[in-house]
Structures are given as structure tokens and as C-alpha cells.
Amino acid sequence: MARSLEARGRTPAQARLRRRFLKFVPVGAGERVLEVGCGTGVVVRDLAALVGPRGGVVGIDASRRLLDRARALCRETARRTPIALRVADAAGLPFAANRFDAALAITVILHVAEPLRVVREMARVTRPGGRVGVQDQDFGVVAVTHPDRALTEGIMRGVAERVYEEPHSGRRLPGLLRAAGLVDVRLLTDVYQDTTLEPWTKTFLERRAERAVRFGIADVSTAKRWLDGFTEVVAADAFVLTLNYYGAVGTKPA
Ligand SMILES: C[S@@+](CC[C@H](N)C(=O)[O-])C[C@H]1O[C@@H](n2cnc3c(N)ncnc32)[C@H](O)[C@@H]1O
């Protein structure tokens, strides 16, 4: 998991859409920002560069192991910008009300059982006039070239339904923010596009194949045939994978 998050973080098309979202929020110099579900700290490091030495970034995650990795990976950045990382559940944030200028969750809401509870918590710890921002993929909108379309759709949909609490989370984010009482909600739709089978995309498809076997969606030889199908498409210089990302931002009313 830690390796995959860092590989995604390094992938140029992923870094571009993450940074576009942070600009859309926006996050400014001197601000105090919370990232909920920070994982290995990919976004924490981006945020530290934006808030600078007079601001501060707090990251929380439910996984102690991922946070240990985040502490190591953020050590250098923390020399320039205050960074605090702590274990916590997004559904019960260990912070007083109105403490942050912005609270963000990047590719987290699709994993949580009670998204409204999490967004309400994010709103509670944000100051009036501050921003709550959430960005998620939407696994109902994955397009990928493969010779066997039915098999591809079966694997992509079947795995997503079992792995995420809400595979269509992306399209639901603006409504979620409004339901949590946020106002002036804006939406940024962005697309991850890969035409060369980047290392992160390859790992993503391999994990889909492994999980398809584990969940009984495909047997081992079908999963292997499925992965080999991508190799053929890439060899023909015809590979395309796109995945939609939806970023929604709302303001906490005064
Ligand atoms: C896909 S990762 C995203 C990490 C990071 N935001 C990034 O974009 O690189 C989702 C993260 O959310 C965390 N998470 C999931 N449910 C959580 C919860 N209820 N409370 C806190 N963290 C949670 C996971 O441990 C994981 O690190």
C-alpha cells in the first residue's frame, strides 16, 4: 500500500491533477491545513510547499504503519514547514472546533463507511469562512482499451464494488458537501490519462487481476489472459486508460 501510494504520487499525470485540485481549493501561504487520510504523506508534502514556513500541516490516518512511513518521508519537508502526523479516525477527529483554515480528504471518502459523518467532522474543525475539500476517483467512469471488453468490464466493476464503500463516490461529492451544511460548493472534474502504461497504471491493473481471482470474479488463467491482453494493446501502441477524478470544495458558513 505504501509503495503504491508513493508510486502514484510520483506519476506525473497524478501529480498534475492533485496540484490542480489544491490550486482549486485554494490553499495559501500561512494557512493551517488538515489532511484526513494522509497515508504516506504525498499530499502533506505538497501542502507544506503551499503553506510555507508560517503555515502548518496536520495529517491524520487510521493506519499507524502508513503514518510511520509518512514520518520518515516528511522529515526533510518538516525542517521548513511545521508538520504534525497522528493516528486518528476520520469519523471522530481529535481536534477542537474551528481550528483549521482548510480540511481536505484526497481519495479517502470512497473508502469510508459513513462519508457524511466524516465530512461533518471536517467541517466542525474548519473555521467559519474556511474550506472543506474532497477529491475522489469515480470507478463508474474508467475507460481502458482491451480486446475483451466484457471481461474488462466484469473485472473492473466487480473488483471496485468489493474494494470501495462507494465506487461512484466522485460524482456524489458536491451533494455530500451540501448535505454537511457547506455553502458555495464548486466542482472540478479532472481526468487521469495514460497512453503508455505507466508503472503505477500497470500496478493498478495487476492488483485488479489479483483481486478478481481472490473475489472469484476470474480464475487464475483468465486473469493472466486479461493482463496479457494489455501487453498486446501496448505493443500495438493503442493503449488508453482514463479515470475521472472529481474534486469538490465548499465553504463553512459564518
Ligand atoms: C488511498 S489512501 C490516500 C492517501 C493520501 N490521501 C494520498 O492521496 O496519497 C486512503 C487513506 O485513507 C485512510 N483511511 C481510510 N479510512 C479512514 C478513516 N476512517 N480514518 C482515517 N483514515 C482513513 C487509509 O488508511 C489510507 O491511508
The ligand as a MOL file (V3000), in Angstrom:
LIG
                    3D

  0  0  0     0  0            999 V3000
M  V30 BEGIN CTAB
M  V30 COUNTS 27 29 0 0 0
M  V30 BEGIN ATOM
M  V30 1 C -5.9570 5.8320 -0.9580 0
M  V30 2 S -5.2340 6.3370 0.5400 0 CHG=1
M  V30 3 C -4.9730 8.0820 0.2370 0
M  V30 4 C -3.7410 8.6340 0.9270 0
M  V30 5 C -3.4100 10.0830 0.5640 0
M  V30 6 N -4.5240 10.9590 0.7840 0
M  V30 7 C -2.9160 10.1830 -0.8710 0
M  V30 8 O -3.6750 10.6850 -1.7240 0
M  V30 9 O -1.8070 9.7450 -1.1460 0 CHG=-1
M  V30 10 C -6.5930 6.3470 1.6920 0
M  V30 11 C -6.1150 6.5760 3.1100 0
M  V30 12 O -7.2520 6.8020 3.9460 0
M  V30 13 C -7.0140 6.1700 5.1770 0
M  V30 14 N -8.3180 5.9620 5.8250 0
M  V30 15 C -9.3490 5.2030 5.3720 0
M  V30 16 N -10.3930 5.2590 6.2310 0
M  V30 17 C -10.0060 6.0860 7.2410 0
M  V30 18 C -10.6300 6.5450 8.4370 0
M  V30 19 N -11.8770 6.1870 8.7590 0
M  V30 20 N -9.9260 7.3840 9.2400 0
M  V30 21 C -8.6800 7.7690 8.9200 0
M  V30 22 N -8.0390 7.3590 7.8010 0
M  V30 23 C -8.6840 6.5280 6.9800 0
M  V30 24 C -6.2690 4.8970 4.8170 0
M  V30 25 O -5.5530 4.3700 5.9250 0
M  V30 26 C -5.3550 5.3810 3.7030 0
M  V30 27 O -4.1370 5.8190 4.1680 0
M  V30 END ATOM
M  V30 BEGIN BOND
M  V30 1 1 1 2
M  V30 2 1 2 3
M  V30 3 1 2 10
M  V30 4 1 3 4
M  V30 5 1 4 5
M  V30 6 1 5 6
M  V30 7 1 5 7
M  V30 8 2 7 8
M  V30 9 1 7 9
M  V30 10 1 10 11
M  V30 11 1 11 12
M  V30 12 1 11 26
M  V30 13 1 12 13
M  V30 14 1 13 14
M  V30 15 1 13 24
M  V30 16 1 14 15
M  V30 17 1 14 23
M  V30 18 2 15 16
M  V30 19 1 16 17
M  V30 20 1 17 18
M  V30 21 2 17 23
M  V30 22 1 18 19
M  V30 23 2 18 20
M  V30 24 1 20 21
M  V30 25 2 21 22
M  V30 26 1 22 23
M  V30 27 1 24 25
M  V30 28 1 24 26
M  V30 29 1 26 27
M  V30 END BOND
M  V30 END CTAB
M  END
